[in-house]
Amino acid sequence: MTTNPINENQLGLLNLVVFVLSIYVLLAILVDTVLVLPKETSILLTYIDNTICVFFFAEFCFRFYKAKNKQAFMKWGWIDLISSVPAVSYLRAGRILRLIRLLRLIRAFRSTQMFVKHVFRNKARGAFTSVTILAILLIIFSSIAILQVEKDPDSNIKTAEDAIWWAYVTITTVGYGDKFPVTTEGRIIAAVLMTAGVGLFGTFTAYVSSWFAIVKEE
């Protein structure tokens, strides 16, 4: 009797992540189509998009493996499969086909509604889910933002790899100091990211501690 709820919770979390990533992908496609972005920003968006495509493909494989009726699953599953096509140069058709992710939003939204109602009954689980999603979004958008404002010749954040590394190190409050902003706008972004990181990882630590406490009691 306890197996089905656990599976539903896992799939609910997966649906929520897919929903958030689908929204990001659609916004990225819109920005990349309407605006002429700097080279490094476009490279960064490509890296993020390829990572999301890998996640989408893994999610498709997981759901296909779990599906009892494979043929019935593929009635909608083919959309998930096409959604995992990356926008690489030799797959230009993939860029057009990725617009079919619009349909994923409809599908993910229905399952997300049920998940949100359930997961936020447990405050600890709800907080952990919110922290995870917010941390991912902060890393993505702060990476993009820092590349836009760090135009000073003395800046050492010049490439997509630099931006991703800087955002991850900053939000985790590790602060190696090898990459840092030199512009006023960049420092404001860094201040917001560091402040958010302290709160986010404090919440994460509290959730892990509560989880170990529950396991110990059992």
C-alpha positions as CSV (number, residue, x, y, z in Angstrom):
1,M,0.0,0.0,0.0
2,T,3.0,2.4,0.5
3,T,4.7,1.8,-2.8
4,N,2.2,3.7,-5.0
5,P,2.3,7.0,-3.0
6,I,6.1,7.0,-3.1
7,N,6.1,6.4,-6.9
8,E,3.5,9.2,-7.3
9,N,5.7,11.6,-5.2
10,Q,8.7,10.8,-7.3
11,L,6.8,11.3,-10.6
12,G,5.2,14.5,-9.2
13,L,8.6,16.0,-8.4
14,L,9.8,15.0,-11.9
15,N,6.7,16.6,-13.4
16,L,7.4,19.8,-11.5
17,V,11.1,19.9,-12.7
18,V,10.0,19.3,-16.3
19,F,7.5,22.0,-16.0
20,V,10.0,24.6,-14.8
21,L,12.6,23.6,-17.4
22,S,10.1,23.7,-20.2
23,I,9.2,27.3,-19.3
24,Y,12.9,28.2,-19.3
25,V,13.5,26.5,-22.6
26,L,10.6,28.4,-24.2
27,L,11.9,31.7,-22.8
28,A,15.4,30.9,-24.1
29,I,14.1,30.1,-27.6
30,L,12.2,33.4,-27.6
31,V,15.2,35.5,-26.5
32,D,17.5,33.7,-28.9
33,T,15.1,34.3,-31.7
34,V,14.2,37.9,-31.1
35,L,17.5,39.3,-29.8
36,V,21.0,39.3,-31.2
37,L,23.0,37.9,-28.3
38,P,26.7,38.2,-27.7
39,K,28.7,35.1,-28.7
40,E,29.5,33.9,-25.2
41,T,25.9,34.4,-24.1
42,S,24.7,32.2,-27.0
43,I,27.3,29.6,-26.1
44,L,26.1,29.6,-22.5
45,L,22.5,29.2,-23.5
46,T,23.6,26.3,-25.8
47,Y,25.3,24.6,-22.9
48,I,22.3,25.0,-20.7
49,D,19.9,23.8,-23.4
50,N,22.0,20.7,-24.2
51,T,22.1,19.8,-20.4
52,I,18.3,20.2,-20.3
53,C,17.9,18.0,-23.4
54,V,19.9,15.3,-21.7
55,F,17.6,15.5,-18.7
56,F,14.5,15.4,-20.9
57,F,15.9,12.3,-22.7
58,A,16.7,10.6,-19.3
59,E,13.2,11.5,-18.1
60,F,11.6,10.0,-21.3
61,C,13.6,6.8,-20.8
62,F,12.6,6.5,-17.2
63,R,8.9,7.0,-18.0
64,F,9.1,4.6,-20.9
65,Y,10.7,1.9,-18.7
66,K,8.1,2.4,-16.0
67,A,5.1,2.4,-18.4
68,K,3.1,-0.8,-18.3
69,N,1.7,-0.2,-21.8
70,K,4.5,1.0,-24.0
71,Q,2.2,1.6,-27.0
72,A,-0.2,3.7,-25.0
73,F,2.7,5.6,-23.4
74,M,4.0,6.6,-26.9
75,K,0.7,8.4,-27.7
76,W,2.2,11.3,-25.7
77,G,5.7,9.9,-25.3
78,W,6.8,10.8,-28.8
79,I,6.4,14.5,-27.8
80,D,8.8,13.9,-24.9
81,L,11.3,12.1,-27.2
82,I,11.3,15.0,-29.8
83,S,11.7,17.5,-26.9
84,S,15.1,16.0,-26.1
85,V,16.5,16.9,-29.6
86,P,19.3,19.4,-29.1
87,A,19.7,22.5,-31.2
88,V,23.1,21.6,-32.7
89,S,24.1,22.9,-36.1
90,Y,23.6,19.6,-38.0
91,L,20.1,19.2,-36.5
92,R,18.6,22.5,-37.4
93,A,15.3,20.8,-37.7
94,G,15.6,20.1,-34.0
95,R,15.3,23.8,-33.3
96,I,11.9,23.9,-34.9
97,L,10.8,20.6,-33.5
98,R,11.7,21.8,-30.0
99,L,8.8,24.2,-30.2
100,I,6.6,21.1,-29.6
101,R,7.6,21.5,-25.9
102,L,4.6,23.9,-25.7
103,L,2.5,20.7,-25.5
104,R,4.7,19.5,-22.6
105,L,3.6,22.5,-20.6
106,I,0.0,21.4,-20.8
107,R,0.8,17.9,-19.9
108,A,3.2,18.8,-17.1
109,F,0.8,21.4,-15.6
110,R,-1.9,18.9,-15.0
111,S,0.4,16.6,-13.0
112,T,2.1,19.5,-11.3
113,Q,-1.2,20.7,-9.8
114,M,-1.7,17.4,-8.0
115,F,1.9,17.3,-6.9
116,V,1.9,20.8,-5.4
117,K,-1.2,20.0,-3.4
118,H,0.4,16.9,-2.0
119,V,4.1,18.0,-1.5
120,F,3.3,21.2,0.3
121,R,1.3,19.4,3.0
122,N,4.7,18.5,4.3
123,K,6.4,21.8,5.0
124,A,10.0,20.3,5.0
125,R,9.5,18.5,1.7
126,G,7.9,21.6,0.2
127,A,10.7,23.8,1.3
128,F,13.3,21.4,-0.1
129,T,11.5,21.3,-3.5
130,S,11.3,25.1,-3.6
131,V,15.0,25.5,-2.7
132,T,16.2,23.0,-5.3
133,I,14.2,24.6,-8.1
134,L,15.1,28.2,-7.0
135,A,18.8,27.3,-6.8
136,I,18.9,25.9,-10.3
137,L,17.1,29.0,-11.7
138,L,19.4,31.3,-9.9
139,I,22.5,29.6,-11.3
140,I,21.1,29.7,-14.8
141,F,19.9,33.3,-14.9
142,S,22.8,34.8,-12.9
143,S,25.2,33.1,-15.3
144,I,23.5,34.8,-18.2
145,A,23.2,38.1,-16.4
146,I,26.9,38.3,-15.4
147,L,28.0,37.8,-19.0
148,Q,25.8,40.8,-20.0
149,V,27.2,43.2,-17.5
150,E,30.9,42.2,-17.2
151,K,32.1,44.1,-20.2
152,D,35.0,45.8,-18.4
153,P,38.4,45.0,-20.0
154,D,39.7,44.0,-16.5
155,S,36.9,41.5,-16.0
156,N,37.9,37.9,-15.6
157,I,34.5,36.5,-16.3
158,K,34.6,36.4,-20.1
159,T,33.3,33.0,-21.3
160,A,30.3,30.8,-20.7
161,E,32.3,28.4,-18.7
162,D,33.6,31.2,-16.5
163,A,30.0,32.4,-15.9
164,I,28.6,29.0,-14.9
165,W,31.6,28.3,-12.6
166,W,31.3,31.7,-11.0
167,A,27.6,31.3,-10.4
168,Y,27.9,27.8,-8.9
169,V,30.8,28.7,-6.6
170,T,29.0,31.9,-5.5
171,I,25.7,30.4,-4.7
172,T,27.3,27.6,-2.7
173,T,29.2,30.4,-0.8
174,V,32.5,28.5,-1.4
175,G,34.1,31.6,-3.0
176,Y,37.4,30.4,-4.5
177,G,38.1,33.9,-5.7
178,D,39.5,32.9,-9.0
179,K,36.5,34.5,-10.8
180,F,34.8,37.6,-9.5
181,P,32.9,40.6,-11.0
182,V,34.5,44.0,-11.3
183,T,31.6,46.1,-12.5
184,T,29.0,47.7,-10.2
185,E,26.2,45.7,-11.8
186,G,28.1,42.5,-11.5
187,R,28.7,43.0,-7.8
188,I,25.0,43.6,-7.3
189,I,24.2,40.3,-9.0
190,A,26.9,38.6,-6.8
191,A,25.5,40.2,-3.6
192,V,22.0,38.9,-4.5
193,L,23.3,35.4,-5.4
194,M,25.4,35.1,-2.2
195,T,22.6,36.3,0.0
196,A,20.2,33.8,-1.6
197,G,22.8,31.0,-1.4
198,V,23.1,31.4,2.4
199,G,19.4,31.1,2.8
200,L,19.0,28.3,0.3
201,F,21.7,26.1,1.6
202,G,20.6,26.7,5.2
203,T,17.2,25.4,4.3
204,F,18.8,22.4,2.5
205,T,20.9,21.6,5.5
206,A,17.9,21.8,7.8
207,Y,16.0,19.4,5.6
208,V,18.8,16.9,5.5
209,S,19.1,17.1,9.3
210,S,15.4,16.5,9.7
211,W,15.5,13.6,7.3
212,F,18.3,11.9,9.3
213,A,16.4,12.5,12.5
214,I,13.3,10.8,11.1
215,V,15.4,7.8,9.9
216,K,17.0,7.5,13.4
217,E,13.6,7.5,15.1
218,E,12.4,4.7,12.8
